[in-house]
Amino acid sequence: MPENQFLRDKTIIIAIPNDFGLPEMFKKNLEFLGMIVYLLPHSENHHKISIIDELKHIGRKIFKKDRSYKNIAKEQNRLRIEQQIHHNLLDSISEEIDFALIIRPDLLNNDIIEKIKGKAKKMVGYQWDGLERYPNIYRKIKYFDSFFVFDQKDLAFDPNFKLITNFYFDFNIEEHLYPKNDVFFIGSHIESRMPKLIEISSFLKKNGFKIDINVIGSSRKYIEKNSESGITHITEIFDFEKNYNKIKNAKAILDLLNNVHNGLSLRTFESIGLKKKLITNNLEVKNYDFYNKDNIFIIGENKTDDISTFLSTPYNDLNFEIYKKYGFTNWICNILETSEYLPIIN
C-alpha cells in the first residue's frame, strides 16, 4: 500500500484538465494518501446563449453559411460560468494551502492562477502535452515556483524546467488473474497512426487473438472502408476508471505515438502498474530502467508477425522498486519535492 507520512493532512489545490474522469482520479489518489484536496471543478453543461447570440448565429448561418457560432457562444458561456465557480471555490478557502498543482496551466485565466498563487505556499505547474502544442502556456510560466515538462526537448526553453515522466494511479491496483482479452487499445482517430493501427488490429484478428481495440472520431466512410479490421468505433471515450478495468481485463496494451511529442504516455506507465505487456512504436522506452524485451514489443524494430510470439510468452515481473518509482505516490512526491522520494529522473 502506498504510504507517505509527509503528505498526510497536507492541503492542496489541484486544477486538472477535464479528460474523462481524470480530475476525480487525481482527487481519489491524493485523498488515499491522506491529503485534503480542493479540486477546481468543471462546468459540464453548455449553457443557453443569449437572444443576441441567437440572432448572430442566424445571421452568420444565412449570410456566411457558417453554422459554428452557436457552439462557440455556448462554450464561451460555459467558460465564464466555470471561471465564476473557480472564483467562488477559491474565495471560500480561508486558510493558507500547502501546495497547488496545475496541469495544463494554459487552460486557466491569469486571474484564477494569480488567486491560486495567493492561497498556496508552493505553486507547481506541469505541461504534459508539450509546450509547442499549446503556445499559450509560455505566458503562464512566470507564476510557478516549479515547472515540470515531460518531453525532453521542452527543457531547451528554460534551464529551470524540470523533467518528469507520467505515472500510473496506485490507489486501486488489483491484479486481474484471468484476463479475457489479449490486447487493449483506446484512442482518437489520428490520421497518421491509423494505417499502423489497422495493420496490427487486422493481424491480431486474423490470427485468432481476442482484441478490444477502440477508436473514437472516425468518419462513417472510414469505418465502412475498414470494417474488417477488428476495430470497434465508439462515440464516447471511456472514463479513467472504466479504462483501468479494461486494461486489467487484457494481457497487453497497444500504444501508438501521435507524432506531437516524444514523451511516454500514461499507457506506458499503466502497463507497469497493472503488470501488462506493452506493444508500442515509441523508441524512447528503451532508454528507461523498466525496459524489458519480454514485456515490451517495439513496432518498427520487430516485425508485426513477431507479435504472436511476444503475446504467447508470460509477463516478466520487474523489481519492486520500479513499481514504486513510477506509481502516483512517488510521482506526486517528486512533483511537490517532499522530504522522501525516489528520483524519477536522475
C-alpha positions in Angstrom: 0.0 0.0 0.0 1.4 3.4 -0.9 2.5 5.5 2.1 4.0 8.9 2.6 3.5 10.3 6.1 4.8 13.8 4.9 1.6 14.2 2.8 -0.9 13.2 5.4 -3.1 16.1 6.4 -1.4 18.5 3.9 -3.7 20.7 1.8 -3.5 21.0 -1.9 -5.4 22.9 -4.7 -5.5 21.0 -8.0 -6.6 22.1 -11.4 -6.7 19.1 -13.9 -7.9 19.0 -17.5 -11.4 17.6 -17.7 -10.4 14.5 -19.6 -12.7 11.6 -19.0 -12.7 11.5 -15.2 -9.1 12.4 -14.8 -9.6 15.1 -12.1 -11.5 12.7 -9.9 -8.8 10.1 -10.2 -6.2 12.6 -9.0 -8.5 13.6 -6.1 -9.1 10.0 -5.1 -5.4 9.1 -5.2 -4.4 12.3 -3.2 -7.1 11.6 -0.6 -5.9 8.0 -0.4 -2.6 9.4 0.7 -4.3 11.4 3.4 -4.2 14.9 1.7 -7.0 17.4 2.0 -7.9 18.2 -1.7 -9.5 21.3 -3.2 -10.3 20.4 -6.8 -11.3 23.1 -9.2 -14.5 21.8 -10.7 -15.6 21.9 -14.3 -18.9 23.2 -15.7 -20.2 20.2 -17.7 -23.1 21.8 -19.4 -23.1 24.0 -22.5 -25.5 26.7 -21.1 -28.1 28.5 -23.2 -26.9 31.5 -25.1 -28.5 35.0 -25.2 -31.1 36.2 -27.7 -28.3 38.5 -29.2 -26.1 35.4 -29.8 -29.0 33.5 -31.3 -29.6 36.4 -33.7 -25.9 36.5 -34.6 -25.9 32.8 -35.2 -28.9 33.1 -37.6 -27.3 35.9 -39.4 -24.0 34.1 -39.9 -25.8 30.9 -41.0 -27.9 32.8 -43.6 -25.3 35.2 -45.0 -22.0 33.4 -44.4 -23.1 29.8 -44.4 -21.4 29.5 -41.0 -23.2 27.2 -38.5 -20.4 27.2 -35.9 -21.2 30.4 -34.0 -23.8 28.9 -31.6 -21.4 26.2 -30.4 -18.7 28.8 -29.9 -21.0 31.1 -27.9 -22.1 28.1 -25.8 -18.5 27.2 -25.0 -17.7 30.8 -24.1 -20.7 31.0 -21.8 -19.7 27.7 -20.2 -16.1 29.0 -19.6 -17.5 32.2 -18.0 -19.6 30.2 -15.6 -16.7 27.8 -14.9 -14.5 30.7 -14.0 -17.1 32.0 -11.6 -17.3 28.6 -10.0 -13.5 28.7 -9.6 -13.6 32.1 -8.0 -16.3 31.0 -5.6 -14.3 27.9 -4.5 -11.1 29.9 -4.0 -12.9 32.6 -2.1 -14.3 30.0 0.3 -10.8 28.9 1.3 -9.7 30.9 4.3 -6.6 29.1 5.4 -3.2 29.0 3.7 -2.8 26.0 1.4 0.4 23.9 1.4 0.5 23.2 -2.3 -1.1 24.0 -5.6 -0.7 21.8 -8.7 -1.9 22.9 -12.1 -1.7 20.6 -15.0 -2.0 22.4 -18.4 -2.0 25.9 -16.9 -2.7 27.2 -20.4 -6.4 26.3 -19.8 -6.8 28.8 -16.9 -7.1 32.5 -17.0 -4.4 34.5 -15.3 -6.7 35.9 -12.6 -7.5 32.4 -11.5 -3.8 31.4 -11.5 -3.0 34.5 -9.5 -5.7 33.8 -7.0 -4.4 30.2 -6.5 -0.9 31.6 -6.1 -2.1 33.9 -3.4 -3.5 30.9 -1.4 -0.7 28.4 -1.8 2.8 28.2 -0.2 4.1 26.4 -3.2 2.9 26.6 -6.8 3.7 23.8 -9.2 2.9 23.6 -12.9 3.1 20.6 -15.3 2.7 20.8 -19.0 2.2 17.2 -20.1 1.2 17.8 -23.7 4.3 19.6 -24.9 4.9 23.3 -25.0 4.7 23.9 -28.8 1.3 22.2 -29.0 -0.3 24.8 -26.7 1.8 28.0 -27.0 -0.5 30.0 -24.6 1.5 28.2 -21.9 4.5 30.5 -22.4 2.7 33.4 -20.8 1.8 31.4 -17.7 5.1 30.0 -16.6 6.1 33.1 -14.6 3.5 32.3 -11.9 5.1 29.0 -10.8 7.7 28.1 -8.2 8.5 24.8 -10.0 7.6 23.9 -13.6 7.7 20.4 -15.0 7.6 19.1 -18.6 7.5 15.5 -19.9 9.1 16.0 -23.3 12.9 16.4 -23.1 13.1 18.9 -25.9 11.0 21.3 -23.9 13.9 21.7 -21.4 15.6 23.9 -24.0 13.1 26.7 -23.4 14.1 27.3 -19.8 17.1 25.9 -17.8 14.9 25.9 -14.7 12.4 23.5 -16.1 12.3 20.0 -14.6 11.8 16.8 -16.5 9.2 14.3 -15.2 7.6 11.2 -16.6 3.9 10.3 -16.4 2.8 7.6 -13.9 0.1 5.1 -13.0 -2.6 5.7 -10.4 -1.8 3.4 -7.4 -4.8 3.7 -5.1 -6.8 0.9 -6.6 -4.4 -1.7 -8.1 -5.9 -5.2 -8.2 -4.4 -7.8 -10.5 -6.9 -9.5 -12.8 -5.6 -13.1 -12.8 -7.7 -14.3 -15.9 -8.0 -11.5 -18.4 -10.4 -12.3 -21.3 -8.7 -10.2 -24.0 -5.2 -10.3 -25.4 -4.8 -6.7 -26.5 -6.5 -3.4 -25.5 -6.3 0.0 -27.2 -8.3 3.2 -26.8 -7.6 6.4 -28.7 -8.8 9.1 -31.0 -8.8 8.9 -34.8 -5.4 10.4 -35.7 -4.8 10.1 -39.4 -1.1 9.5 -39.2 -1.4 6.4 -36.9 -4.5 4.8 -38.4 -2.7 2.7 -41.1 -0.4 1.1 -38.4 -3.4 0.6 -36.1 -5.4 -1.1 -38.8 -2.4 -3.3 -39.8 -1.9 -4.5 -36.2 -5.6 -4.9 -35.5 -6.2 -6.9 -38.7 -3.2 -9.1 -38.0 -4.3 -9.9 -34.4 -7.9 -10.6 -35.6 -6.7 -12.8 -38.4 -4.5 -14.8 -36.1 -7.3 -15.5 -33.6 -6.3 -13.1 -30.8 -9.1 -11.6 -28.7 -8.9 -7.8 -29.2 -10.5 -4.8 -27.5 -9.3 -2.0 -29.9 -11.4 1.1 -29.7 -11.2 4.3 -31.8 -13.3 7.5 -31.5 -13.8 10.1 -34.1 -13.7 8.1 -37.4 -15.9 9.2 -40.2 -18.7 6.8 -41.4 -16.9 6.4 -44.7 -13.7 5.4 -43.0 -15.5 2.9 -40.8 -17.2 1.3 -43.8 -13.9 1.1 -45.7 -12.1 -0.7 -42.9 -15.0 -2.7 -41.4 -12.9 -5.9 -41.4 -10.0 -4.6 -39.3 -11.5 -5.7 -35.9 -11.5 -2.1 -34.6 -14.5 -1.0 -32.6 -15.6 2.5 -33.4 -17.1 4.3 -30.4 -18.9 7.6 -29.9 -17.8 8.3 -26.4 -14.4 7.7 -24.8 -14.2 5.6 -21.6 -13.5 7.4 -18.4 -10.3 6.5 -16.5 -11.9 4.0 -14.1 -13.6 2.1 -16.9 -10.3 2.3 -18.9 -8.4 0.8 -16.0 -10.9 -2.1 -15.8 -10.5 -2.8 -19.5 -6.7 -2.8 -19.1 -7.0 -5.2 -16.2 -9.0 -7.5 -18.5 -6.3 -7.7 -21.2 -2.9 -9.3 -21.4 -1.3 -6.4 -23.3 -1.8 -2.7 -24.0 -1.3 -1.2 -27.5 0.1 2.3 -27.5 0.8 4.4 -30.7 2.5 7.8 -30.8 0.5 10.7 -32.1 3.6 12.4 -33.6 3.1 15.6 -31.5 5.5 14.7 -28.7 8.1 12.1 -27.8 7.3 11.7 -24.1 6.0 8.4 -22.8 2.2 8.3 -22.5 0.1 7.3 -19.5 -0.4 3.9 -21.2 3.2 3.1 -20.8 3.1 3.5 -17.1 -0.3 1.8 -16.8 1.3 -1.2 -18.3 3.9 -1.1 -15.5 1.4 -0.6 -12.6 -1.1 -3.1 -13.9 1.6 -5.6 -14.9 0.7 -5.8 -18.6 2.7 -6.3 -21.7 3.1 -3.3 -23.9 3.1 -3.0 -27.7 4.4 0.4 -28.8 6.1 2.4 -31.5 7.8 4.8 -29.1 11.5 4.0 -29.2 12.1 6.1 -26.1 11.0 3.2 -23.9 14.4 1.6 -24.5 16.1 4.4 -22.5 14.2 3.6 -19.3 15.1 1.3 -16.4 11.8 -0.6 -16.8 12.5 -1.7 -20.3 12.4 -5.5 -20.7 12.1 -7.1 -24.2 9.9 -9.8 -22.7 7.4 -7.2 -21.7 7.7 -4.5 -24.3 7.4 -5.1 -28.1 8.7 -2.2 -30.2 6.9 -1.7 -33.5 9.5 -1.0 -36.2 12.3 -2.8 -34.6 10.3 -6.1 -34.7 8.1 -7.5 -37.4 4.3 -7.5 -36.9 4.4 -11.3 -37.3 6.5 -11.5 -34.2 3.7 -10.1 -32.0 2.3 -13.7 -31.9 5.4 -15.0 -30.2 5.6 -12.0 -27.9 2.0 -12.5 -26.7 2.5 -16.2 -26.1 5.2 -15.7 -23.5 4.4 -14.7 -19.9 4.9 -11.3 -18.4 8.2 -10.9 -16.6 7.8 -9.3 -13.1 10.0 -6.2 -12.5 11.9 -5.2 -9.5 9.6 -3.9 -6.7 11.5 -0.5 -6.7 10.4 0.0 -10.4 6.7 -0.4 -9.5 7.2 2.0 -6.6 9.2 4.5 -8.6 6.5 5.0 -11.3 3.4 5.0 -9.2 1.4 8.1 -8.5 2.6 8.3 -4.8 6.2 8.6 -5.8 5.3 10.9 -8.7 3.5 13.4 -6.6 6.3 13.4 -4.0 8.7 14.2 -6.9 6.5 17.0 -8.2 6.0 18.5 -4.7 9.6 17.8 -3.8 8.8 16.3 -0.4 11.4 15.1 2.0 11.4 11.5 0.8 11.0 10.1 -2.7 12.7 8.0 -5.3 14.0 10.4 -8.1 12.2 9.5 -11.3 14.7 11.5 -13.5 18.3 11.4 -12.3 
